[in-house]
Amino acid sequence: MATVDKIRGELIDKIRSIQNKDVLVALDKLISSTTADDEIVELNGEQKEMLEMSEADIRNGRLISQETMDKRNLE
């Protein structure tokens, strides 16, 4: 049987590959409705690293608009 961390990692990989906004919105609603507000989520090292990289991108102005990202995805 798969461990919780393995299942979570596989789900994250699958979610990263989804390009359909409607699917992502539906997943967000599903997850939001099932996650307790007081639940503490433990992040693994890779997840923490990705968040740190994202924060560094924001601090350094390495951003693109949603419109630009949508155009790239269509190409």
C-alpha positions as CSV (number, residue, x, y, z in Angstrom):
1,M,0.0,0.0,0.0
2,A,1.3,3.5,-0.9
3,T,2.3,5.8,1.8
4,V,0.5,9.1,2.3
5,D,3.6,11.0,1.2
6,K,3.9,9.0,-2.0
7,I,0.2,9.5,-2.9
8,R,0.5,13.2,-2.2
9,G,3.6,13.5,-4.4
10,E,1.9,11.6,-7.2
11,L,-1.2,13.9,-7.0
12,I,1.0,17.0,-7.0
13,D,2.7,15.8,-10.1
14,K,-0.7,15.1,-11.8
15,I,-2.0,18.5,-10.8
16,R,1.1,20.3,-12.2
17,S,0.3,18.8,-15.6
18,I,-3.3,19.9,-15.7
19,Q,-3.8,22.8,-18.1
20,N,-7.6,23.0,-17.9
21,K,-8.6,25.9,-15.6
22,D,-12.1,24.5,-14.9
23,V,-10.6,21.2,-13.7
24,L,-8.2,23.1,-11.4
25,V,-11.0,25.3,-10.0
26,A,-13.0,22.2,-9.3
27,L,-10.1,20.5,-7.6
28,D,-9.5,23.6,-5.5
29,K,-13.1,23.6,-4.4
30,L,-13.0,19.9,-3.6
31,I,-9.8,20.2,-1.6
32,S,-10.9,23.4,0.2
33,S,-14.2,21.7,1.2
34,T,-12.4,18.7,2.7
35,T,-9.4,20.4,4.5
36,A,-9.9,21.5,8.0
37,D,-8.9,25.1,8.7
38,D,-6.9,24.1,11.8
39,E,-5.1,21.2,10.1
40,I,-1.4,21.6,9.9
41,V,0.1,20.5,6.5
42,E,3.6,19.3,6.6
43,L,5.6,20.1,3.5
44,N,8.5,18.0,2.3
45,G,11.8,19.4,1.3
46,E,11.0,19.7,-2.4
47,Q,7.8,21.6,-1.7
48,K,9.5,24.0,0.7
49,E,12.2,24.5,-1.9
50,M,9.7,25.3,-4.6
51,L,7.9,27.8,-2.4
52,E,11.2,29.5,-1.6
53,M,12.0,29.7,-5.3
54,S,8.6,31.2,-6.0
55,E,9.1,33.8,-3.3
56,A,12.5,34.7,-4.7
57,D,11.0,35.1,-8.1
58,I,8.4,37.5,-6.7
59,R,11.1,39.5,-4.8
60,N,13.2,39.8,-7.9
61,G,10.3,40.7,-10.2
62,R,10.5,37.5,-12.3
63,L,6.7,37.5,-13.0
64,I,4.5,37.1,-16.0
65,S,0.8,37.9,-16.2
66,Q,-1.9,35.2,-16.4
67,E,-2.7,36.5,-19.9
68,T,0.8,35.9,-21.0
69,M,0.9,32.4,-19.5
70,D,-2.4,31.6,-21.2
71,K,-1.0,32.6,-24.5
72,R,2.1,30.5,-23.9
73,N,0.0,27.5,-23.0
74,L,-2.0,27.9,-26.2
75,E,1.2,27.9,-28.3
